[in-house]
Amino acid sequence: MAHAAQIKIPATYMRGGTSKGVFFSLKDLPEAAQVPGPARDALLLRVIGSPDPYDKQIDGMGGATSSTSKTVILSKSIKAAHDVDYLFGQVSIDKPFVDWSGNCGNLSAAVGSFAVSNGLVDASRIPHNGVAVVRVWQANIGKTIIAHVPITNGEVQETGDFELDGVTFPAAEVQIEFLDPAADEEGGGGSMFPTGNLVDDLEVPGVGTFKATMINAGIPTIFVNAEDLGYKGTELQGAINGDPKALLMFETIRAYGALRMGLIANIDEAAKRQHTPKVAFVAKPADYVSSSGKAIAAGDVDLLVRALSMGKLHHAMMGTAAVAIGTAAAITGTLVNLAAGGIERNAVRFGHPSGTLRVGAEASLVNGEWTVNKAIMSRSARVLMEGFVRVPGDSF
């Protein structure tokens, strides 16, 4: 019996922040996958190695976690005053679908580097030595990201001494600005606080009723107090991911929060929207030991945050969730702000399972609506491998 031969597609495997994924130039994809639809999704699923009932993604490029089951498609921007269009696909590990509903803030740090190295940024905008300011259009959610990419001798500088908790080795610092992170220019608009409140009572059938801050900044996120769930906010992955009852509870909270935020029309839709919203729990500062064994003192942070992604506790913090944290911290009265002391602030340092992260944001109340001009954080990025990824020719 004859079988279709494998085909090879130009691709780059990159780390961005505390995530990694397979990056493609749109023009390099097979013709059928150059447009949104079943062929593109099927191709990316096969590249990553999903769906995998073993939850290992052995037969693909994925690493069997939400942080490593990611794909990026880039092209020269068709948007005025932008350099590159950035489309992110979160690939489900055990189910046959790709979630296009949100951005990956961590991989945003690698987009500028890829764009410069692959000719997607006009040469006149790249200094021989200095910093290239890459204007990124985040196509999933219609938002602008500015990446400050270090350049040495006309090439992207990837090595350096910037350390990022959750990443083993140091690298060059890449500053990322998320402009108008609560705006949704192409997604139909919507308030930063979809319910109109800074804090709501979120009723979750079979689980309980919790105080919740539901915010759409960076990525739709549901914040709850750790103590209301029986946690301290110092938990590491094992305490949550090894507890099926806890995971079911968080998924149920996420589903009913999504319904309350207007992201889904009925509760059953939550299963097909795994990437958004995120759910996170917050607590006041406390001493703990990070997953790497590093001691984090209560005085090192303003608050503690633990967040779940694709049904599991994240090993560090999603970049987009960090934007939500920074934004909520800047608005007096949210659960995030209250955990951080309840004071006005334009930056916050929070503790996560791998260590700490600082994010800045400035919020203001305009005509009764909260707005944030931008959120800023530093990440790093590095090419891990480049060449071709191979997939069976009949897989899409």
Secondary structure, 3 states (H helix, E strand, C coil): CCCCCEEEEEEEEEEECCEEEEEEEHHHCCHHHCCCCHHHHHHHHHHHCCCCCCCCCCCCCCCCCCCCCEEEEEEECCCCCCCEEEEEEEECCCCCCEECCCCCHHHHHHHHHHHHHCCCCCHHHCCCCEEEEEEEEECCCCEEEEEEEEEECCEECCCCCECCCCCCCCECCEEEEEECCCCCCCCCCCCCCCCCCCCEEEEECCCEEEEEEEEECCCEEEEEEHHHHCCCCCCCHHHHHCCHHHHHHHHHHHHHHHHHCCCCCCHHHHHHCCCCCEEEEEECCCCEECCCCCEECHHHCCEEEEEEECCEECCCCCHHHHHHHHHHHCCCCCHHHHHCCCCCCCEEEEEECCEEEEEEEEEEEECCEEEEEEEEEEECEEEEEEEEEEEECCCC
